[in-house]
Amino acid sequence: MIGDRSPRAGTEPSNAQSPLRLRLLLSGIFLPLFVAAAVVFGVWAAASDAGDTPGRGALVTIAAVAAALALIVALDVTIVARRLRRERVRRA
């Protein structure tokens, strides 16, 4: 390991870049979807009764998973935006 990176194998280009703009686009699409899913399933879980199908526990679990995914995507947006800003500063 060299710093935070693995040593180059020699087959990849030295200026290879991550598709940051694509990651930002996908994050921008999925963040509102995961937030909406968490809200919808949370409200559905709150309104469900004891004998309903699916049960309240399953709905709460789905809402929690959607909320966790929304948090991960929000973190990814932050990281990608920071990297894009750093690249702009380097090029300027």
N, C-alpha and C positions, 0 to 999 in steps of 0.2 A: 504494500500500500504506500502511496505517495500522498501524504496529507489526507484529504477526505476521499481521494479517488484511487481507483485501481490503476496499476501501471498499464500503459498502452500495449496492446498486443501487436501493433504495427499494421493491422489490416484496416482499421477504421480511419476516416479522415481526421486530421488534427484539428479541423475547425467544425466538427460535427456539433449540431445544436439540437436541443430538445424542441419539439413543436409547441412552444409556449402559447402562441396565439390560438392554436387549436384547443389546448387545454383550457384556456380562458373562455373560449366560445362554449365548449361543452359544460364547463362549470356554470357559466351564465344561463345555460338552458336547464340544467338539472337542479341547481340550487332552489329556484322557485317551486319546481315540481316536488322536491323532497319536503320543503317547508309546507306546501299545500297538503301533501299526503299526511304529514304529521298532524296538522290541524284537523283535517277531515276525520282521520281515524281516532284522534283524541276526542273530538266532539261526539262521534259515533259511539265510542266506548262510554262516554259520560251519559249518553241518552239510552244505552241498552239496559234491559231488565235482566233478571236472574235467568229466565228460561230462553233468552234469545240465542239465535245461532247466527253468526259466530259469537262465542262468549266474550264477556268483557275482558278476560285475561288475554285472549288472543288479540283483540283489538288494541289493548294497551301495549302489548309486545310489538305489534306492527307499527304503532305510533312511535314507540321508543326507537325502533330500528330506523325509521324514516328520519326522526330527529337527529340521531347519531350520524346518519349519512349526510344530512344537511350541514351538520357541524364540520364534518370532514371536508365537504366541498367548499364551505366558507373558508376553512384553513388553506385549502389548495388555491383559492382565488387570491388570498393574501400573499402566499408564497410566489405565485406566478406574477402578480403585479409587482412585487418587490424585485424579482429577477428581471422583468422587462424594464423597469425603471433603471436598474443597475446597468443593463446593456445600453440603454440610451445615453447614460452618462459616459460610459466608456467610449462610445462612438463619437461623442461630441468633442 
